[in-house]
């Protein structure tokens, strides 16, 4: 699933391509991905100019000249691509612009495209947590989140109402970097461990953005290129492999609240 680094990479790449472009036509073969519906979406976007491209959590936000917005959540297998010609059997939305096309490719059709008139109301309803790479996300803020949270730390990191943008891949890598087991109860974390987790969140997410995201499944950048972070993964997807710290342990995978967690039981106590 595209997480904060993949979404941020997509936003940055698209800014150079589509800001200032006018939407001429809209097409889909999968109306279920649209909210409220494709007809309302089409009516609201045709003839509008894309003023800005931003991100909130895992949502890509296209601001339109009308003051309305297009929100795209890529979910598990989605990618937003930009170009003129595409050889892709999984394209389910095409926005024809006055230069090029913006398309949504999604193997499993889980992505969501929402036409939004009031952005604040929309995000207030989602109750998203703070953005982890902003100045508002301080160590004290993170300590406060941990203090108010219950359950295993892996589950808390995945909770978008606690912290926005972190998913399965980066939570595993953050916990490995901090040497904290995904099975640890949040309330039992020591002050030093919370500080290491905070530092690991920033370090791993910034590295993910620098490397243009992780392509271990379907994610691609708007150009169609893969992200480069996969070669830096230490535990995610490495079940049974020796720990990269050469501690003598092997990477294990467990289920926590229905989600996989990869970790080294020797390094991450």
NORZIUR-V161285 format. One record per run of one state. SS is the DSSP state (alpha for helix, beta for strand, coil for the rest). FROM is the first residue (numbers start at 1). LEN is the number of residues. Records with the same first field share a line. If there is no record, write none. Layout:
SS: FROM-LEN ; FROM-LEN
//
This chain:
coil: 1-3 ; 19-3 ; 29-2 ; 36-2 ; 46-3 ; 57-2 ; 65-4 ; 74-4 ; 84-7 ; 98-3 ; 107-5 ; 117-2 ; 127-3 ; 132-7 ; 149-3 ; 159-4 ; 165-3 ; 179-6 ; 189-2 ; 211-18 ; 233-9 ; 243-7 ; 257-2 ; 265-5
alpha: 4-15 ; 31-3 ; 38-8 ; 119-8 ; 139-10 ; 153-6 ; 168-11 ; 186-3 ; 191-20 ; 229-4
beta: 22-7 ; 34-2 ; 49-8 ; 59-6 ; 69-5 ; 78-6 ; 91-7 ; 101-6 ; 112-5 ; 130-2 ; 152-1 ; 163-2 ; 185-1 ; 242-1 ; 250-7 ; 259-6
//
